[in-house]
Amino acid sequence: MIKNVLLDLDDTLLDFHRAEAEAIRHTLREFGIDPTDETIRLYSKINRSCWEKLERGEYTREEVLHRRFDILFDTLGTSGDSHATQKLYEYRLSLGAYYLDGAEELLCELYGKYRLYLATNGIVNVQSRRIKDSGIGKYFDGIFVSERIGYNKPDKRFFDAAFSEIPDFSLEETVIIGDSLTSDILGGLNAGIKTVFFNPKGYENATSITPHYEIRSLAELPKLLTEI
């Protein structure tokens, strides 16, 4: 029986793509770069690639935060101060607290039935403000942010640190739900817990990572948890 439910934050509960697009649009405009839809998509692709390198241990967090802008400027054929850009972008991103459809309803449904924990890769200042502004924090028994823990999903050490703060913890009674195969699902498998892949757009899994379960809608989760 499941008692502990770990939930990813970005693009599982809060709409990161919307927050990212708004943040980079405001930031680029501030530095005199036209934030076209194509440029925003380019940044998103670069950003995702950098975070995936962090997950694989190829980049440090500091390298991610600044190299993504260096790569963007280089690709656009322009110059820019990655440190100043990062500072403004981080502030703008922290303002983006938007629930995904069905996310708050899900938390209301699960609250009180399970011990809920937030497990997110990200910057403490950014995630803390988004959690506060969205009001999402009240649903959770614990909030685990990779920058504070010192390790990132899918590193088993991230999960070991989180599990050490969960009373009467048992692997068999724990599950993680998230939208990232390489972060949430691989991390859960590394940690020895059950995994639920949130795949609302039905993307084909082209990796060797196999989740225990897959859902297309957050509304599917409450029933699934009773069956695991």
N, C-alpha and C positions, 0 to 999 in steps of 0.2 A: 504494500500500500504506500502511495506517495504521501509524504509529509512536507518535504522541502521543495519548493518550486523556485528555480533560478530563472530570471527573465532578462534577456538582453534589453537595452534601451533603444538604441538607434535603429530605426526601420523595423522594429518589433513593436514598440509602444509609442515612441515619438517619431514624427516624420522628419528624418534627418535630411532627406533630399531637398525638401522645401526649405529647411533652415540653412542648408549649405548654399543653395542657389541664391537666396536672399542675401546671405552674408557676403558671398563673393561678388555679387552684383554691386552692392554698396561700396565694398572695399576697392574694387577695380575702378569704379567711377571716381572715387576720392583721389586716386593716384593717376587720373587722366587717361585711363584705358577704357575703351568702349566695351561694356559688358554684353556683348551679343550672346544670343542663345548658343551659338557654336562655341564661343569662348568659355561659357559657363559649363558646357558639356565637356570641353577639353580639360578644364580644371578638375571636374569631378572624376574623370578617368585617371588623371595624374594623381590626384589625392588618394583614390582607391588603391592604385598601384603602390604608392608609397606606404600606406598602412599595411598592405599585404606583405611588403618587404619587412616591415617591423614584426609582423606575426611570425615570419620565417627567421627572424634574428639577423637579417641582412642590414637593417637600418636601426639606429638608436631613435628614441623618441625625438630628440633634438634635431636629428637629421631629417626626420619626416616633416617636422614643422616648418623648416626653412627650405629644404631641397624642393618641396612641391612647388614653391613659388619661383625658385631659380629655374626649374625645368619649364614652368609655364612661361616665364619671361623669355627664356631662350627659344622656346617653340614659337612664340609670337614675334620674335625678332625685335624685342624691345629690352630696355634695361629697367631695373627696379631694385629697391632695397628690400630684400626678403624679410629682414628683421622688423622693419617698420610695417610692412604689409601683414606679416603674421600677427603683430600686436593688434592692429585694427580689425583684422579678420576674426581673431579670437573673441574680441569684444562683441562684434556683430553676431557671431555664431551663438554666443551665450544667450542672445535675445530670442532665439528660435525655439520656442516651446510649444509644439503643435502635436496634439494627439493624433495617432492614426485612427481610422474608422474602426470602431469597436473596441479600442484599447481600454478606455475608461470603464466601459461596461464590463469588460473581462475582469478588470481588477476588482470592481465591485462584487462580481460573482464569486471570485476566488477568495476575497478578503474574509478572514475568520475561519475559513475551511482548511487553509494550508498556511504554512509559514512561507512568506514570500520574500525573495531576495533579488535585488537588482545587481546584475553583473555586467559591467560595461568597460570597454576599452575607450579611453579618452582622457581629456585634460580635466583636472579636478575643478578648476575655476569655471570652465565652460559647462561641464555636466552639473555641477552643484547649482548654478543659477537656473539652468533649464529644468532641473528637478524641482527647485523651489517655485519657479514661476508657473509650472504646469500643475503644481499641487500633487504630483504623483508620489512624493515621498511618504505621505501618510499611510500608504498601503503596505509599506515594506518593513520587515523586521530587521533588515540590514541592507546596506548599500555598499557595493564593492566596486571601486574605480581603479583601473589598472595603474594610473600614475601614482595613486596613494599606496597601493599594494607593492608596487615595484616590479611587477611582472605583468605581461599581457596575455590575454587569451590568444592562442590555445595552449600556452605554457601550463603544464600541470602545476607549477608552483603558484600560479594565480589561484587556482582552485584549492590547493592545499591551504593557502593562507585564508581563503574565504571559509572553507570548511572548519577551520580551527576556531572560528567565531560563531559557529552554529551549535547551540546546545544539543546534547544527545544526538550527535550527527551519525547518520548511517548512509552509506553509498546506495544501498538498495532502496532507500526511501526518498531518493533525490532525483530530480530531473531538471534539465535545462532546455529552455525554449529560445530560439533565435533564428534570425534570417540569414546568417552567414555560415556556410559550410566550413570555411577555413578557420573561422574564429570560434563560433559558438559550438558547432557540432563536433569538429575535431577536438576542441578543448574538452567537451564533455566526454568524448570517447577516451581521450588521454587520461581523464580523471577517474574513469570507471563508473560514470553515472549514465542514466538513460537520457536520450536526446530526442528532441522534437524540432524538426526543421520547418520553420514558417516560410512558406513559398507561395505568396499570394498571386504571383504572376505565372506560376507554373513553369519556371525555367527548368530546362533539362539539366540534370546533374551530370556534368562532364568530368567530375573528379572521381577519385577512388574512395572518397569519404562517404560512408553509408550511414545515414541516421537511422535510429530505431523506428521513428515514426515521422510522418510528414503531414502538415495541414496547409490548407489554402486560405482558411479564414480563422481569425482569432476566436470566433464563435464556436469552432469545433473543439477547442481546447478543454473546456470544463468536462464534457462527456468523456473525452479521451483519458483525462487524468483519473477518472473513476475506474477505467478499464485496465490501466497499466499495472 
